[in-house]
Amino acid sequence: MSAEITSAFEAHAIDNTTFGHAEHVQVAYDLLRKYDFIDAAAIYAKGLRTPATNAGAPDTFNLRLGMRTTPR
């Protein structure tokens, strides 16, 4: 299931109504296993814009806050 969610996330086809905290964490984990940190962070940041925009809150994701709280 995580591969399907991550693939949908990377294709910017994620369903924001079912994309909760657990899915956020799973996608981040999958991306970090697949890419180096910088690439994974960039893909994750770009990918979060789609569900946020679909939810009517395109400015919700704060890259600086996200990077500051991301363990390295």
N, CA, C and O atoms as a GROMACS GRO file, in nm:
protein
  288
    1MET      N    1   0.081  -0.120   0.000
    1MET     CA    2   0.000   0.000   0.000
    1MET      C    3   0.085   0.126   0.000
    1MET      O    4   0.049   0.223  -0.065
    2SER      N    5   0.197   0.126   0.071
    2SER     CA    6   0.279   0.248   0.076
    2SER      C    7   0.337   0.283  -0.060
    2SER      O    8   0.351   0.401  -0.093
    3ALA      N    9   0.370   0.182  -0.139
    3ALA     CA   10   0.424   0.210  -0.273
    3ALA      C   11   0.319   0.279  -0.360
    3ALA      O   12   0.353   0.367  -0.439
    4GLU      N   13   0.194   0.239  -0.344
    4GLU     CA   14   0.086   0.301  -0.422
    4GLU      C   15   0.066   0.447  -0.382
    4GLU      O   16   0.049   0.534  -0.467
    5ILE      N   17   0.067   0.472  -0.252
    5ILE     CA   18   0.049   0.609  -0.203
    5ILE      C   19   0.166   0.696  -0.248
    5ILE      O   20   0.145   0.809  -0.294
    6THR      N   21   0.287   0.644  -0.236
    6THR     CA   22   0.405   0.721  -0.275
    6THR      C   23   0.406   0.746  -0.426
    6THR      O   24   0.442   0.855  -0.470
    7SER      N   25   0.368   0.647  -0.504
    7SER     CA   26   0.360   0.666  -0.650
    7SER      C   27   0.257   0.773  -0.685
    7SER      O   28   0.283   0.858  -0.770
    8ALA      N   29   0.142   0.768  -0.620
    8ALA     CA   30   0.039   0.870  -0.644
    8ALA      C   31   0.089   1.007  -0.601
    8ALA      O   32   0.063   1.107  -0.669
    9PHE      N   33   0.160   1.013  -0.489
    9PHE     CA   34   0.216   1.139  -0.440
    9PHE      C   35   0.314   1.197  -0.542
    9PHE      O   36   0.307   1.316  -0.575
   10GLU      N   37   0.404   1.114  -0.591
   10GLU     CA   38   0.504   1.160  -0.688
   10GLU      C   39   0.439   1.202  -0.820
   10GLU      O   40   0.493   1.288  -0.890
   11ALA      N   41   0.325   1.144  -0.854
   11ALA     CA   42   0.254   1.180  -0.977
   11ALA      C   43   0.159   1.298  -0.956
   11ALA      O   44   0.085   1.337  -1.046
   12HIS      N   45   0.161   1.354  -0.835
   12HIS     CA   46   0.072   1.466  -0.798
   12HIS      C   47  -0.074   1.426  -0.816
   12HIS      O   48  -0.156   1.507  -0.860
   13ALA      N   49  -0.105   1.301  -0.782
   13ALA     CA   50  -0.241   1.249  -0.798
   13ALA      C   51  -0.296   1.197  -0.665
   13ALA      O   52  -0.381   1.109  -0.662
   14ILE      N   53  -0.246   1.252  -0.556
   14ILE     CA   54  -0.287   1.206  -0.424
   14ILE      C   55  -0.426   1.261  -0.390
   14ILE      O   56  -0.459   1.375  -0.425
   15ASP      N   57  -0.505   1.181  -0.322
   15ASP     CA   58  -0.638   1.222  -0.277
   15ASP      C   59  -0.624   1.288  -0.140
   15ASP      O   60  -0.597   1.221  -0.041
   16ASN      N   61  -0.643   1.418  -0.135
   16ASN     CA   62  -0.620   1.490  -0.010
   16ASN      C   63  -0.719   1.452   0.100
   16ASN      O   64  -0.693   1.477   0.217
   17THR      N   65  -0.832   1.391   0.064
   17THR     CA   66  -0.929   1.352   0.167
   17THR      C   67  -0.885   1.229   0.245
   17THR      O   68  -0.935   1.204   0.355
   18THR      N   69  -0.793   1.152   0.189
   18THR     CA   70  -0.743   1.033   0.258
   18THR      C   71  -0.594   1.043   0.290
   18THR      O   72  -0.533   0.945   0.331
   19PHE      N   73  -0.536   1.161   0.272
   19PHE     CA   74  -0.393   1.180   0.294
   19PHE      C   75  -0.372   1.244   0.431
   19PHE      O   76  -0.356   1.365   0.444
   20GLY      N   77  -0.372   1.158   0.533
   20GLY     CA   78  -0.357   1.205   0.671
   20GLY      C   79  -0.212   1.201   0.717
   20GLY      O   80  -0.120   1.188   0.637
   21HIS      N   81  -0.195   1.213   0.848
   21HIS     CA   82  -0.061   1.218   0.906
   21HIS      C   83   0.018   1.090   0.877
   21HIS      O   84   0.135   1.097   0.840
   22ALA      N   85  -0.045   0.976   0.895
   22ALA     CA   86   0.026   0.849   0.871
   22ALA      C   87   0.075   0.840   0.727
   22ALA      O   88   0.185   0.791   0.701
   23GLU      N   89  -0.006   0.888   0.634
   23GLU     CA   90   0.034   0.886   0.492
   23GLU      C   91   0.148   0.984   0.466
   23GLU      O   92   0.238   0.955   0.388
   24HIS      N   93   0.144   1.100   0.531
   24HIS     CA   94   0.254   1.197   0.520
   24HIS      C   95   0.386   1.131   0.562
   24HIS      O   96   0.487   1.139   0.492
   25VAL      N   97   0.382   1.067   0.678
   25VAL     CA   98   0.503   1.004   0.732
   25VAL      C   99   0.549   0.890   0.642
   25VAL      O  100   0.669   0.877   0.616
   26GLN      N  101   0.456   0.808   0.593
   26GLN     CA  102   0.493   0.696   0.507
   26GLN      C  103   0.557   0.744   0.378
   26GLN      O  104   0.658   0.689   0.334
   27VAL      N  105   0.500   0.847   0.316
   27VAL     CA  106   0.556   0.901   0.192
   27VAL      C  107   0.695   0.958   0.218
   27VAL      O  108   0.787   0.934   0.140
   28ALA      N  109   0.711   1.032   0.326
   28ALA     CA  110   0.843   1.088   0.358
   28ALA      C  111   0.945   0.976   0.375
   28ALA      O  112   1.056   0.984   0.323
   29TYR      N  113   0.908   0.872   0.447
   29TYR     CA  114   0.996   0.758   0.469
   29TYR      C  115   1.034   0.692   0.336
   29TYR      O  116   1.151   0.665   0.310
   30ASP      N  117   0.933   0.667   0.254
   30ASP     CA  118   0.958   0.603   0.124
   30ASP      C  119   1.051   0.688   0.037
   30ASP      O  120   1.142   0.636  -0.028
   31LEU      N  121   1.028   0.820   0.035
   31LEU     CA  122   1.111   0.908  -0.047
   31LEU      C  123   1.255   0.910   0.003
   31LEU      O  124   1.348   0.912  -0.077
   32LEU      N  125   1.273   0.909   0.135
   32LEU     CA  126   1.409   0.909   0.191
   32LEU      C  127   1.481   0.778   0.163
   32LEU      O  128   1.604   0.776   0.154
   33ARG      N  129   1.409   0.670   0.150
   33ARG     CA  130   1.471   0.542   0.114
   33ARG      C  131   1.508   0.538  -0.035
   33ARG      O  132   1.603   0.469  -0.074
   34LYS      N  133   1.432   0.610  -0.116
   34LYS     CA  134   1.450   0.606  -0.261
   34LYS      C  135   1.551   0.708  -0.312
   34LYS      O  136   1.623   0.681  -0.408
   35TYR      N  137   1.557   0.826  -0.248
   35TYR     CA  138   1.640   0.937  -0.295
   35TYR      C  139   1.733   0.985  -0.184
   35TYR      O  140   1.714   0.952  -0.067
   36ASP      N  141   1.834   1.063  -0.221
   36ASP     CA  142   1.915   1.125  -0.116
   36ASP      C  143   1.830   1.235  -0.051
   36ASP      O  144   1.724   1.271  -0.102
   37PHE      N  145   1.878   1.287   0.063
   37PHE     CA  146   1.797   1.378   0.144
   37PHE      C  147   1.748   1.500   0.067
   37PHE      O  148   1.630   1.534   0.073
   38ILE      N  149   1.837   1.567  -0.006
   38ILE     CA  150   1.800   1.690  -0.076
   38ILE      C  151   1.693   1.662  -0.182
   38ILE      O  152   1.594   1.736  -0.191
   39ASP      N  153   1.711   1.558  -0.260
   39ASP     CA  154   1.611   1.525  -0.363
   39ASP      C  155   1.478   1.484  -0.300
   39ASP      O  156   1.372   1.525  -0.346
   40ALA      N  157   1.485   1.403  -0.194
   40ALA     CA  158   1.362   1.361  -0.127
   40ALA      C  159   1.288   1.481  -0.069
   40ALA      O  160   1.165   1.490  -0.080
   41ALA      N  161   1.361   1.573  -0.008
   41ALA     CA  162   1.298   1.692   0.050
   41ALA      C  163   1.233   1.778  -0.058
   41ALA      O  164   1.124   1.831  -0.038
   42ALA      N  165   1.299   1.792  -0.172
   42ALA     CA  166   1.244   1.873  -0.281
   42ALA      C  167   1.117   1.807  -0.338
   42ALA      O  168   1.018   1.876  -0.362
   43ILE      N  169   1.121   1.678  -0.359
   43ILE     CA  170   1.005   1.606  -0.412
   43ILE      C  171   0.889   1.615  -0.312
   43ILE      O  172   0.774   1.635  -0.351
   44TYR      N  173   0.920   1.599  -0.185
   44TYR     CA  174   0.818   1.605  -0.080
   44TYR      C  175   0.755   1.744  -0.074
   44TYR      O  176   0.632   1.757  -0.068
   45ALA      N  177   0.838   1.847  -0.075
   45ALA     CA  178   0.787   1.985  -0.068
   45ALA      C  179   0.698   2.016  -0.188
   45ALA      O  180   0.590   2.072  -0.173
   46LYS      N  181   0.745   1.980  -0.307
   46LYS     CA  182   0.664   2.005  -0.427
   46LYS      C  183   0.535   1.924  -0.423
   46LYS      O  184   0.428   1.973  -0.461
   47GLY      N  185   0.545   1.800  -0.377
   47GLY     CA  186   0.429   1.713  -0.372
   47GLY      C  187   0.323   1.757  -0.274
   47GLY      O  188   0.204   1.732  -0.296
   48LEU      N  189   0.363   1.822  -0.165
   48LEU     CA  190   0.265   1.867  -0.066
   48LEU      C  191   0.182   1.984  -0.114
   48LEU      O  192   0.074   2.010  -0.060
   49ARG      N  193   0.228   2.053  -0.214
   49ARG     CA  194   0.150   2.165  -0.267
   49ARG      C  195   0.019   2.118  -0.330
   49ARG      O  196  -0.082   2.187  -0.320
   50THR      N  197   0.021   2.003  -0.395
   50THR     CA  198  -0.100   1.954  -0.463
   50THR      C  199  -0.214   1.924  -0.367
   50THR      O  200  -0.323   1.978  -0.384
   51PRO      N  201  -0.193   1.839  -0.264
   51PRO     CA  202  -0.306   1.815  -0.174
   51PRO      C  203  -0.348   1.940  -0.097
   51PRO      O  204  -0.466   1.957  -0.067
   52ALA      N  205  -0.253   2.026  -0.065
   52ALA     CA  206  -0.287   2.150   0.004
   52ALA      C  207  -0.373   2.239  -0.085
   52ALA      O  208  -0.472   2.297  -0.040
   53THR      N  209  -0.336   2.250  -0.211
   53THR     CA  210  -0.414   2.330  -0.306
   53THR      C  211  -0.552   2.269  -0.328
   53THR      O  212  -0.652   2.340  -0.331
   54ASN      N  213  -0.557   2.136  -0.341
   54ASN     CA  214  -0.686   2.068  -0.360
   54ASN      C  215  -0.777   2.085  -0.239
   54ASN      O  216  -0.899   2.081  -0.251
   55ALA      N  217  -0.717   2.105  -0.122
   55ALA     CA  218  -0.795   2.125   0.001
   55ALA      C  219  -0.833   2.271   0.019
   55ALA      O  220  -0.899   2.307   0.116
   56GLY      N  221  -0.791   2.356  -0.075
   56GLY     CA  222  -0.823   2.498  -0.068
   56GLY      C  223  -0.731   2.578   0.022
   56GLY      O  224  -0.764   2.689   0.063
   57ALA      N  225  -0.613   2.522   0.051
   57ALA     CA  226  -0.518   2.590   0.139
   57ALA      C  227  -0.377   2.583   0.081
   57ALA      O  228  -0.289   2.521   0.141
   58PRO      N  229  -0.354   2.647  -0.035
   58PRO     CA  230  -0.224   2.633  -0.102
   58PRO      C  231  -0.105   2.688  -0.023
   58PRO      O  232   0.008   2.649  -0.049
   59ASP      N  233  -0.129   2.777   0.071
   59ASP     CA  234  -0.019   2.837   0.146
   59ASP      C  235   0.005   2.768   0.280
   59ASP      O  236   0.079   2.821   0.364
   60THR      N  237  -0.056   2.653   0.303
   60THR     CA  238  -0.044   2.586   0.432
   60THR      C  239   0.096   2.532   0.457
   60THR      O  240   0.147   2.541   0.569
   61PHE      N  241   0.158   2.476   0.356
   61PHE     CA  242   0.291   2.417   0.374
   61PHE      C  243   0.396   2.527   0.382
   61PHE      O  244   0.406   2.612   0.293
   62ASN      N  245   0.474   2.523   0.489
   62ASN     CA  246   0.581   2.619   0.510
   62ASN      C  247   0.713   2.545   0.496
   62ASN      O  248   0.749   2.465   0.583
   63LEU      N  249   0.786   2.570   0.389
   63LEU     CA  250   0.910   2.498   0.362
   63LEU      C  251   1.012   2.517   0.473
   63LEU      O  252   1.076   2.420   0.515
   64ARG      N  253   1.028   2.638   0.523
   64ARG     CA  254   1.126   2.661   0.630
   64ARG      C  255   1.091   2.582   0.755
   64ARG      O  256   1.179   2.522   0.817
   65LEU      N  257   0.965   2.582   0.792
   65LEU     CA  258   0.923   2.506   0.909
   65LEU      C  259   0.941   2.357   0.884
   65LEU      O  260   0.989   2.284   0.972
   66GLY      N  261   0.904   2.311   0.767
   66GLY     CA  262   0.919   2.170   0.733
   66GLY      C  263   1.064   2.125   0.738
   66GLY      O  264   1.094   2.017   0.789
   67MET      N  265   1.154   2.206   0.685
   67MET     CA  266   1.296   2.170   0.685
   67MET      C  267   1.354   2.178   0.826
   67MET      O  268   1.440   2.098   0.862
   68ARG      N  269   1.306   2.272   0.905
   68ARG     CA  270   1.359   2.288   1.041
   68ARG      C  271   1.321   2.169   1.128
   68ARG      O  272   1.396   2.132   1.218
   69THR      N  273   1.205   2.110   1.105
   69THR     CA  274   1.158   2.000   1.188
   69THR      C  275   1.191   1.862   1.131
   69THR      O  276   1.155   1.760   1.190
   70THR      N  277   1.257   1.858   1.016
   70THR     CA  278   1.291   1.731   0.952
   70THR      C  279   1.422   1.678   1.009
   70THR      O  280   1.525   1.747   1.002
   71PRO      N  281   1.421   1.557   1.067
   71PRO     CA  282   1.547   1.500   1.117
   71PRO      C  283   1.642   1.469   1.002
   71PRO      O  284   1.599   1.428   0.894
   72ARG      N  285   1.768   1.488   1.026
   72ARG     CA  286   1.869   1.460   0.923
   72ARG      C  287   1.958   1.348   0.969
   72ARG      O  288   2.050   1.308   0.897
   0.00000   0.00000   0.00000
